């Protein structure tokens, strides 16, 4: 059994020599077996062990006895013991979440804090082959996809490691007996209140007795097979993500070409995009992914709200996924009077340079969408930087009549989420330059121009 565990550790590259490893120890057979095995292997692996125990205050005196047992067990192995005692029931009620969720939050927060404090590299968790089988069965019943059916990963985030993931519960209990470890037994694990307990105590034994004695091994094998296929699809999808997606501040743009890909790849591209913006895929379900696909088939401007205040917007066939934030520029006017020379507008992270130049200098200017030239003598009033306003009109270069700014943005296929952020340079009451896009016919340089105003615009957000 130890060689099997060592094989799992080496195959998944769980530890590096010199690693400090925090072992999560509840006091039950799984975690006591894990700590003892790593203790036996620590010189061979060249690792340093610490034990972390959380008393959830759910089982009164029994919980206190668990904590005391783990403490004494660690002392017998000369392993440093760290513990936390907290009322998980109170936290669950306060946060309005299940007791299981609250317990998990508390444990993992404690592990992360210890990891920083001890400068540890890894956190070892005692999930085993039976846990894997139970997880796969639960996800089958929930209708999970390939990603879900891969079950519990041996290594997560290169921090959380599960050396016992191929060891069955029977093997663990036998190991504890053979080594006189006498682990604690949590009687709540024998109650069929929770779904996982029902699967463990009723469903798996029923399948073993009526269909397949090796169902735990079969489900683990299924998970391994699915993982191979899923890893390949994820690899292909990551390459397509790089090709078809652009990551910007707090948003991802999925270009329309991605929606021509096979649905298996497209779904993964969308999931990756959501994860980039939100940081996780919590509460994201199949219905949300396919809603985004349907939005892409609609006309530009169509949008849907997703969990955690995420927004998916059709932008001329491209899909923008971003956090929904009510932006000030939609509700209030932004306006700055600019001076000749250097203007540093920190509020919008922009720098504007305004100078008068000679005709001969203008004759050799290089085309740049963020540097424009105007007839200075045609300008009346102040030079103003502002955002768009309702009813704005503009005379684009080369046209006689004016045009609604909104219509021009539509013609230029500028997405809705960008329109309020595009700076306008105005001369008095007239728009002279839609920065980065068009200048006005009213202020163009022509054969009669004597004095030329040059404006250079630099911005981190354009």
C-alpha positions as CSV (number, residue, x, y, z in Angstrom):
1,X,0.0,0.0,0.0
2,X,2.8,2.4,0.8
3,X,4.4,1.8,-2.6
4,X,1.0,2.5,-4.2
5,X,0.8,5.8,-2.4
6,X,4.4,6.6,-3.3
7,X,3.7,5.8,-7.0
8,X,0.7,8.2,-6.9
9,X,2.9,10.9,-5.4
10,X,5.7,10.5,-7.9
11,X,3.4,10.1,-10.9
12,X,1.6,13.3,-10.1
13,X,4.7,15.2,-8.9
14,X,3.0,16.1,-5.7
15,X,6.1,17.1,-3.7
16,X,9.5,18.6,-4.4
17,X,12.4,17.9,-2.1
18,X,12.5,20.3,0.8
19,X,8.7,21.1,0.7
20,X,6.9,22.0,3.8
21,X,3.6,20.1,3.8
22,X,0.5,20.9,5.9
23,X,-1.6,17.7,6.4
24,X,-5.3,18.2,7.1
25,X,-6.2,15.9,10.0
26,X,-9.7,15.4,11.3
27,X,-8.8,12.4,13.4
28,X,-10.7,9.9,11.3
29,X,-9.2,6.8,9.6
30,X,-8.5,8.6,6.2
31,X,-6.5,11.6,7.6
32,X,-4.7,9.6,10.3
33,X,-3.6,7.1,7.7
34,X,-2.4,9.9,5.5
35,X,-0.4,11.6,8.2
36,X,1.1,8.3,9.3
37,X,2.1,7.3,5.8
38,X,3.7,10.7,5.0
39,X,5.5,10.4,8.3
40,X,6.9,7.0,7.2
41,X,7.9,8.5,3.8
42,X,9.1,11.9,4.9
43,X,12.8,11.1,4.9
44,X,12.5,9.4,1.5
45,X,10.5,12.4,0.1
46,X,12.6,14.9,2.0
47,X,9.6,16.9,3.2
48,X,8.7,18.6,6.6
49,X,5.2,17.8,8.0
50,X,2.7,20.0,9.9
51,X,-0.7,18.9,11.0
52,X,-3.8,21.1,10.8
53,X,-7.0,20.3,12.7
54,X,-10.3,22.2,12.8
55,X,-12.8,21.7,15.6
56,X,-16.2,22.7,14.1
57,X,-17.9,22.7,17.5
58,X,-20.7,20.6,16.0
59,X,-20.3,17.5,18.1
60,X,-19.6,19.0,21.6
61,X,-17.5,16.8,23.8
62,X,-16.8,14.3,20.9
63,X,-15.3,17.1,18.8
64,X,-13.1,18.1,21.7
65,X,-11.9,14.5,22.1
66,X,-11.1,14.4,18.4
67,X,-8.9,17.5,18.8
68,X,-7.1,16.0,21.8
69,X,-6.6,12.7,20.0
70,X,-5.0,14.4,17.0
71,X,-2.8,16.5,19.2
72,X,-1.5,13.5,21.1
73,X,-1.1,11.5,17.8
74,X,1.0,14.4,16.4
75,X,3.1,14.5,19.6
76,X,3.9,10.8,19.2
77,X,5.2,11.4,15.7
78,X,7.0,14.7,16.6
79,X,4.8,16.5,14.1
80,X,4.0,20.2,14.8
81,X,0.2,20.5,15.6
82,X,-1.9,23.5,14.6
83,X,-5.6,23.8,15.5
84,X,-8.6,26.0,15.1
85,X,-11.8,25.9,17.1
86,X,-14.8,27.7,15.6
87,X,-18.6,27.5,15.7
88,X,-19.5,26.5,12.1
89,X,-23.2,26.4,12.9
90,X,-23.1,30.1,13.8
91,X,-21.2,30.9,10.6
92,X,-23.6,28.9,8.5
93,X,-26.6,30.9,9.9
94,X,-24.8,34.2,9.6
95,X,-23.9,33.6,6.0
96,X,-27.1,31.8,5.1
97,X,-25.3,28.8,3.7
98,X,-25.3,25.1,4.5
99,X,-23.3,23.8,7.4
100,X,-21.2,21.7,5.0
101,X,-20.3,24.8,2.9
102,X,-19.5,26.8,6.0
103,X,-17.2,24.0,7.3
104,X,-15.4,23.8,4.0
105,X,-14.9,27.6,3.9
106,X,-13.5,27.6,7.4
107,X,-11.2,24.7,6.8
108,X,-9.7,26.0,3.6
109,X,-9.3,29.5,4.9
110,X,-7.4,28.1,7.9
111,X,-5.2,26.0,5.6
112,X,-4.4,29.0,3.5
113,X,-3.5,31.1,6.5
114,X,-1.2,28.4,7.8
115,X,0.4,28.0,4.5
116,X,1.4,31.7,4.5
117,X,2.4,31.7,8.1
118,X,4.6,28.5,7.8
119,X,5.7,29.4,4.3
120,X,4.6,25.9,3.3
121,X,4.3,24.7,-0.3
122,X,1.7,22.0,-0.2
123,X,-1.5,21.1,1.7
124,X,-2.3,17.3,1.8
125,X,-5.9,16.2,1.9
126,X,-7.1,12.6,2.6
127,X,-9.5,12.1,-0.2
128,X,-9.4,8.4,-1.3
129,X,-10.8,6.1,-4.0
130,X,-14.2,5.8,-2.4
131,X,-14.5,9.5,-2.2
132,X,-13.7,9.6,-5.9
133,X,-16.4,7.0,-6.7
134,X,-19.0,8.8,-4.6
135,X,-18.1,12.2,-6.3
136,X,-18.5,10.7,-9.8
137,X,-21.8,9.1,-8.9
138,X,-23.1,12.3,-7.4
139,X,-22.1,14.3,-10.6
140,X,-23.6,11.7,-12.9
141,X,-26.9,12.2,-11.1
142,X,-26.6,15.9,-11.4
143,X,-26.0,15.7,-15.1
144,X,-22.4,16.9,-15.1
145,X,-20.2,17.1,-18.3
146,X,-16.8,15.6,-18.9
147,X,-15.1,18.1,-16.6
148,X,-17.3,17.2,-13.7
149,X,-16.9,13.4,-14.3
150,X,-13.2,13.7,-14.0
151,X,-14.0,13.8,-10.2
152,X,-11.4,14.9,-7.7
153,X,-8.0,15.8,-9.1
154,X,-4.9,14.3,-7.5
155,X,-3.4,17.8,-7.5
156,X,-5.2,21.1,-7.6
157,X,-3.6,24.5,-8.2
158,X,-0.2,22.8,-7.5
159,X,-0.9,23.2,-3.8
160,X,-3.6,20.8,-2.7
161,X,-2.4,17.2,-3.1
162,X,-4.3,13.9,-2.5
163,X,-1.8,11.0,-2.0
164,X,-4.5,8.5,-1.1
165,X,-6.7,9.1,-4.1
166,X,-6.1,5.5,-5.4
167,X,-6.4,3.8,-2.0
168,X,-9.8,2.3,-1.0
169,X,-11.4,2.9,2.4
170,X,-11.0,-0.8,3.2
171,X,-7.3,-0.6,2.6
172,X,-7.1,2.5,4.8
173,X,-9.0,0.8,7.7
174,X,-6.7,-2.2,7.3
175,X,-3.6,0.0,7.4
176,X,-4.9,1.7,10.6
177,X,-5.5,-1.7,12.3
178,X,-2.1,-3.1,11.2
179,X,-0.3,-0.1,12.7
180,X,-2.5,0.2,15.9
181,X,-3.5,3.8,15.0
182,X,-7.0,3.7,16.6
183,X,-8.5,6.6,14.7
184,X,-11.6,8.4,15.9
185,X,-15.0,7.6,14.3
186,X,-17.4,10.5,13.5
187,X,-20.8,9.0,14.0
188,X,-22.4,11.6,11.8
189,X,-20.7,9.9,8.8
190,X,-23.0,6.9,9.6
191,X,-26.2,9.0,9.3
192,X,-28.0,9.2,6.0
193,X,-29.0,12.8,6.3
194,X,-26.6,14.1,3.6
195,X,-26.6,13.0,-0.1
196,X,-23.0,11.8,0.0
197,X,-23.7,9.7,3.1
198,X,-26.7,8.1,1.3
199,X,-24.5,7.2,-1.7
200,X,-21.7,5.9,0.6
201,X,-24.0,3.9,2.9
202,X,-26.9,2.8,0.7
203,X,-26.3,3.3,-3.1
204,X,-22.7,1.9,-3.5
205,X,-23.4,-1.1,-1.2
206,X,-26.6,-1.8,-3.3
207,X,-24.7,-1.6,-6.5
208,X,-22.0,-3.9,-5.1
209,X,-24.5,-6.5,-3.9
210,X,-26.7,-6.4,-7.1
211,X,-24.5,-5.4,-10.0
212,X,-20.8,-5.1,-9.6
213,X,-18.6,-5.8,-6.6
214,X,-15.8,-3.6,-8.0
215,X,-18.0,-0.5,-8.6
216,X,-15.5,1.7,-6.7
217,X,-12.6,0.6,-8.9
218,X,-14.9,0.9,-12.0
219,X,-15.9,4.5,-11.2
220,X,-12.3,5.4,-10.6
221,X,-11.3,3.9,-13.9
222,X,-14.1,5.8,-15.6
223,X,-12.8,9.0,-14.1
224,X,-9.3,8.3,-15.3
225,X,-10.5,7.6,-18.9
226,X,-12.6,10.7,-19.0
227,X,-9.8,12.8,-17.7
228,X,-7.6,11.8,-20.6
229,X,-10.2,12.8,-23.2
230,X,-11.1,16.0,-21.2
231,X,-7.5,17.1,-20.9
232,X,-7.1,16.8,-24.7
233,X,-10.3,18.8,-25.4
234,X,-9.1,21.4,-22.8
235,X,-5.7,21.7,-24.5
236,X,-7.4,22.2,-28.0
237,X,-9.8,24.7,-26.4
238,X,-7.0,26.7,-24.7
239,X,-5.3,27.1,-28.1
240,X,-8.6,28.2,-29.7
241,X,-9.1,30.6,-26.8
242,X,-5.7,32.2,-27.5
243,X,-6.7,32.5,-31.2
244,X,-10.3,33.8,-30.8
245,X,-10.3,35.7,-27.5
246,X,-8.9,39.0,-26.3
247,X,-8.5,39.7,-22.6
248,X,-8.9,43.3,-21.5
249,X,-9.4,45.0,-18.2
250,X,-12.3,43.2,-16.4
251,X,-13.6,41.7,-19.6
252,X,-13.0,39.1,-22.4
253,X,-14.0,39.5,-26.0
254,X,-14.9,36.3,-27.8
255,X,-14.6,37.0,-31.6
256,X,-17.4,35.7,-33.8
257,X,-15.2,33.2,-35.5
258,X,-15.1,31.1,-32.3
259,X,-18.8,30.4,-32.8
260,X,-18.0,28.4,-35.9
261,X,-16.0,25.9,-33.9
262,X,-17.3,22.5,-32.8
263,X,-19.7,23.0,-29.9
264,X,-17.5,20.9,-27.5
265,X,-14.7,23.4,-28.1
266,X,-17.0,26.5,-28.1
267,X,-18.5,25.6,-24.7
268,X,-15.0,25.4,-23.2
269,X,-13.9,28.7,-24.8
270,X,-17.0,30.4,-23.1
271,X,-16.3,28.7,-19.8
272,X,-12.7,29.8,-19.9
273,X,-13.8,33.4,-20.7
274,X,-16.2,33.4,-17.8
275,X,-13.5,32.1,-15.5
276,X,-11.0,34.8,-16.6
277,X,-13.5,37.6,-15.7
278,X,-15.0,36.1,-12.5
279,X,-12.1,34.0,-11.3
280,X,-14.2,30.8,-10.9
281,X,-17.2,29.1,-12.5
282,X,-19.3,28.9,-9.3
283,X,-23.1,28.8,-10.2
284,X,-22.4,28.7,-14.0
285,X,-24.5,26.0,-15.5
286,X,-25.2,24.6,-19.0
287,X,-28.2,26.9,-19.4
288,X,-26.0,30.0,-19.0
289,X,-23.4,28.7,-21.6
290,X,-26.1,28.0,-24.2
291,X,-27.8,31.3,-23.5
292,X,-24.5,33.1,-24.5
293,X,-24.4,31.0,-27.7
294,X,-28.0,32.1,-28.4
295,X,-27.2,35.7,-27.8
296,X,-24.5,35.6,-30.4
297,X,-27.1,34.6,-33.0
298,X,-29.1,37.7,-32.2
299,X,-28.6,41.3,-33.4
300,X,-25.9,43.5,-32.0
301,X,-26.7,45.0,-28.7
302,X,-28.5,42.0,-27.3
303,X,-27.3,41.1,-23.8
304,X,-28.0,38.8,-20.9
305,X,-27.2,38.9,-17.2
306,X,-25.5,35.9,-15.7
307,X,-24.8,34.8,-12.1
308,X,-22.5,37.0,-10.0
309,X,-23.4,40.2,-11.9
310,X,-21.7,39.0,-15.2
311,X,-22.9,40.4,-18.5
312,X,-22.7,38.9,-21.9
313,X,-23.2,41.4,-24.8
314,X,-23.5,40.8,-28.5
315,X,-21.1,43.4,-30.2
316,X,-21.6,43.0,-33.9
317,X,-21.3,39.2,-33.6
318,X,-18.5,39.2,-31.1
319,X,-19.4,38.4,-27.5
320,X,-18.2,40.6,-24.7
321,X,-18.2,39.1,-21.2
322,X,-17.7,41.5,-18.4
323,X,-18.7,42.5,-14.9
324,X,-21.8,44.7,-15.0
325,X,-21.0,48.0,-13.5
326,X,-23.2,51.1,-13.6
327,X,-20.7,53.6,-15.0
328,X,-20.6,57.2,-14.0
329,X,-20.2,58.4,-17.6
330,X,-23.7,57.3,-18.5
331,X,-25.3,59.3,-15.7
332,X,-23.1,62.4,-15.3
333,X,-21.2,64.8,-17.6
334,X,-17.5,64.7,-17.7
335,X,-15.8,67.9,-18.9
336,X,-12.3,69.5,-18.7
337,X,-11.1,72.8,-20.2
338,X,-7.8,72.2,-21.8
339,X,-4.8,74.5,-22.0
340,X,-2.1,75.0,-24.5
341,X,0.8,72.7,-23.8
342,X,0.6,69.6,-21.5
343,X,-2.7,68.5,-19.9
344,X,-2.6,65.6,-17.5
345,X,-6.2,64.3,-16.8
346,X,-5.7,61.7,-14.1
347,X,-9.4,60.9,-13.6
348,X,-9.5,59.3,-17.0
349,X,-5.8,58.3,-17.1
350,X,-5.1,60.5,-20.2
351,X,-2.4,63.0,-21.3
352,X,-3.2,65.6,-24.0
353,X,-0.5,67.7,-25.7
354,X,-1.7,70.9,-27.5
355,X,0.7,73.0,-29.6
356,X,0.7,75.4,-32.5
357,X,2.9,74.2,-35.4
358,X,4.1,75.6,-38.7
359,X,2.8,74.7,-42.1
360,X,6.1,73.0,-43.2
361,X,5.9,70.9,-40.0
362,X,2.4,69.8,-40.9
363,X,3.4,68.8,-44.5
364,X,5.5,66.0,-43.1
365,X,3.2,64.6,-40.4
366,X,2.7,60.9,-40.2
367,X,-0.8,59.6,-40.0
368,X,-1.8,58.6,-36.5
369,X,-5.3,58.2,-35.2
370,X,-4.3,59.8,-31.9
371,X,-2.6,62.9,-33.3
372,X,-4.8,65.3,-35.3
373,X,-4.4,68.8,-36.8
374,X,-6.9,71.7,-37.0
375,X,-7.2,75.2,-38.5
376,X,-6.5,77.3,-35.4
377,X,-8.2,80.4,-36.8
378,X,-11.5,78.6,-37.2
379,X,-11.7,77.7,-33.5
380,X,-13.9,79.9,-31.4
381,X,-14.2,79.4,-27.6
382,X,-12.4,77.1,-25.2
383,X,-10.8,73.7,-26.1
384,X,-12.9,71.2,-24.1
385,X,-12.5,67.5,-23.4
386,X,-15.8,65.8,-22.6
387,X,-17.9,62.6,-23.0
388,X,-20.9,62.3,-25.3
389,X,-24.3,63.9,-24.5
390,X,-27.8,63.1,-25.6
391,X,-28.5,64.8,-28.9
392,X,-24.9,65.3,-29.9
393,X,-24.4,66.0,-33.6
394,X,-21.3,66.1,-35.7
395,X,-20.1,67.0,-39.2
396,X,-17.6,64.3,-40.3
397,X,-14.7,65.3,-42.5
398,X,-15.9,65.4,-46.2
399,X,-19.6,65.8,-45.4
400,X,-21.8,68.9,-45.7
401,X,-24.7,68.0,-43.3
402,X,-24.4,67.0,-39.7
403,X,-25.1,63.6,-38.3
404,X,-26.2,62.2,-35.0
405,X,-23.3,61.0,-33.0
406,X,-25.2,57.8,-32.1
407,X,-25.8,57.1,-35.8
408,X,-22.1,57.6,-36.6
409,X,-21.1,55.2,-33.8
410,X,-23.5,52.6,-35.3
411,X,-22.0,53.1,-38.7
412,X,-18.5,52.7,-37.3
413,X,-19.6,49.6,-35.5
414,X,-18.5,50.9,-32.1
415,X,-19.9,48.7,-29.4
416,X,-22.3,50.2,-26.8
417,X,-20.0,49.6,-23.9
418,X,-17.3,51.8,-25.6
419,X,-19.4,54.8,-26.7
420,X,-19.6,56.6,-23.4
421,X,-15.8,56.2,-22.9
422,X,-14.7,57.7,-26.2
423,X,-13.3,61.2,-25.5
424,X,-14.6,64.2,-27.6
425,X,-12.4,67.2,-28.2
426,X,-14.7,70.2,-28.6
427,X,-14.0,73.8,-29.8
428,X,-16.6,75.9,-28.1
429,X,-20.0,74.2,-28.6
430,X,-18.9,72.1,-31.6
431,X,-17.3,68.6,-31.6
432,X,-13.9,68.9,-33.4
433,X,-12.6,65.4,-32.9
434,X,-14.0,62.0,-31.9
435,X,-10.7,60.9,-30.5
436,X,-9.3,57.9,-32.4
437,X,-12.1,58.0,-35.1
438,X,-13.1,61.1,-36.9
439,X,-12.4,64.9,-37.1
440,X,-14.9,67.6,-38.1
441,X,-15.3,69.2,-41.4
442,X,-15.7,72.5,-39.6
443,X,-12.0,72.7,-38.4
444,X,-10.1,70.9,-41.2
445,X,-6.8,72.2,-42.5
446,X,-7.1,73.6,-46.0
447,X,-5.2,75.7,-48.5
448,X,-6.2,78.9,-46.7
449,X,-5.0,77.7,-43.3
450,X,-2.3,79.8,-41.7
451,X,-2.0,78.5,-38.1
452,X,-2.3,74.8,-37.3
453,X,-3.3,73.4,-33.9
454,X,-1.8,69.9,-33.2
455,X,-3.4,67.8,-30.6
456,X,-1.9,64.5,-29.4
457,X,-3.9,62.2,-27.2
458,X,-2.5,59.5,-24.9
459,X,-4.6,57.2,-22.8
460,X,-4.3,53.9,-21.0
461,X,-7.9,53.1,-21.7
462,X,-8.1,53.6,-25.5
